[in-house]
């Protein structure tokens, strides 16, 4: 899994899903407004489509990276 910083609070990821062995990509974004403090970092799949999926939210960027690589 590779992680690239796009700007402050937005990281792009791309790699192979360890469960399905399929390629995945998306972003991890920091969203401090209108969310709980333990959900400020969000993993986002499906950018550019109508079906945006946010399967994981966390208090830290480190936890999001760990979730993606576990």
C-alpha positions in Angstrom: 0.0 0.0 0.0 1.4 3.4 -0.9 0.4 6.7 0.7 1.0 10.1 -0.9 0.3 13.4 0.8 -1.7 15.6 -1.6 -2.1 18.5 0.8 -2.6 19.1 4.5 -5.4 16.8 5.7 -5.6 14.7 2.4 -3.6 11.6 1.6 -4.1 9.3 -1.5 -3.6 5.6 -1.1 -3.3 2.8 -3.7 -2.5 -0.8 -3.3 -3.8 -4.4 -3.1 -6.7 -5.3 -0.7 -5.3 -8.1 1.5 -8.7 -9.8 1.8 -9.8 -9.8 -1.9 -6.4 -9.4 -3.7 -8.0 -6.7 -5.8 -6.5 -3.2 -6.4 -8.0 -0.4 -4.3 -7.5 3.3 -4.2 -9.0 6.4 -2.6 -8.1 9.0 -0.1 -7.9 9.5 3.6 -9.2 13.0 4.5 -9.3 15.1 7.6 -12.8 16.5 8.3 -12.9 18.4 11.6 -16.3 20.0 11.2 -19.7 18.4 12.0 -18.3 15.1 13.1 -17.4 13.4 16.4 -13.8 13.8 17.5 -13.1 10.1 17.1 -14.3 10.3 13.4 -12.2 13.2 12.1 -10.1 11.1 9.7 -12.1 9.2 7.1 -11.1 6.5 4.5 -13.0 7.3 1.3 -13.4 5.0 -1.7 -15.2 5.7 -5.0 -14.1 9.3 -5.7 -15.5 10.7 -8.9 -18.6 8.5 -8.8 -22.0 8.8 -7.2 -21.2 5.9 -4.9 -18.8 7.3 -2.4 -18.1 4.8 0.4 -16.6 5.8 3.8 -16.1 2.4 5.5 -13.8 3.6 8.3 -13.5 6.7 10.4 -11.0 7.3 13.2 -9.4 9.9 15.5 -6.0 9.5 13.9 -4.4 9.1 10.5 -2.3 6.3 11.8 -5.4 4.2 12.7 -6.7 4.7 9.1 -3.5 3.5 7.6 -3.4 0.5 9.9 -7.0 -0.4 9.0 -6.1 -0.3 5.3 -3.0 -2.5 5.7 -4.3 -5.0 8.2 
